[in-house]
């Protein structure tokens, strides 16, 4: 397997461990551990995923990735379009820049 697949599998397994499995188990945790499981670990997985995408895409096609990620930031944080809409828009922009601007 390639390093990219290893990273993807690590992110998927971590997400399953912190999101899916706890929803099926009824285990009582302290408030500190519950905060760790429900907020800190998923947030760190998300940050890890973003950093992985940044490094991978910026090393592959720098300017299209930079432009589409900047537009994605604007869509999410300034225009409040939501994650799904901004993902679709930035993906379309990225593929357009790759296909037609090179």
N, C-alpha and C positions, 0 to 999 in steps of 0.2 A: 504494500500500500504506500501511496505517496504521503508526504508530510501534510498536505492539505486535507486528505481523507482522515488522517489521524487527528487533526485538529477538529474537524467536523464531528467525528465520532466522540471525541472528548466533550465537546460542547453539548451534543445530544444526550449523552449519558449523564452529564451533570444536570441538565435540565430535567431529565426524567427523575433523577434522584431527589431534586429539590421541589419539583412541582407535581409530578404525577403520583409517585409512590406515597408521599404524605397525605394525599387526598383519599387514599384507600385505607390507610392505617389510622387507628384511633389511639394515639399515644399522647399522653399528657407531658408537656415540656414546661420548663420554667419560662417566664416571660423573656428572659435574656436569650435563651436558646430558640424560642419561638420567633423572636425578632431576627435572629441570625438566619433561621431557615426560610422565613417568609419574605424578608426584605433584603438583607445584606448579600446572601449567596446568589439569589437571582440577579440582583443588580450587578454584582461582580462578574457573573457569567455574561450578562449583556455587554458590559464594558469590554470584557475579553473578546467577545465576538466583534464588536465595533473596531477594536484595535487590529484584530486579525484581518478584517475586511479592508481597513485602511492600508495596512502594509501590503497585502496581496494585490489589491487593485491599483494602488499608487505605484507599485513596482512594475505592474504590467502596462498600464496606459495612464500615465500621470495626469495629463490635463483633462481628459474626459472624466476620469474618476474624481478629480478635485472639483471640477465644475458641478458634476451631478451630486456630489456629497454636500457641497455648499448650498445648492438648491434644496436638497433634502433637509438640511438644517433650517433654512428659511421656511420651508413648508411646515415643519413640525413646530418649531419654537416661536416663529413670528406670526404666521398665518393660521396656526392651529388647525391644520387640515386633517390631522390624524395619521397614525402609523401606516395604515393600509393605503390610503390615497397618496401619501407622500412616497411610499415605497414604489407604487406603480408609476408615479410621475418621474421619479428619479431614475428608475430602471429604464423607462422609455427614453428619457433624455440621454442616459449613458449609452444605450445601444444605438441611438441616432448619431451621437457624436462619434462612436466607433465606426459605424458603417459609412457615414457620409462625409466626415471631415478629415479623413486620412488620405 
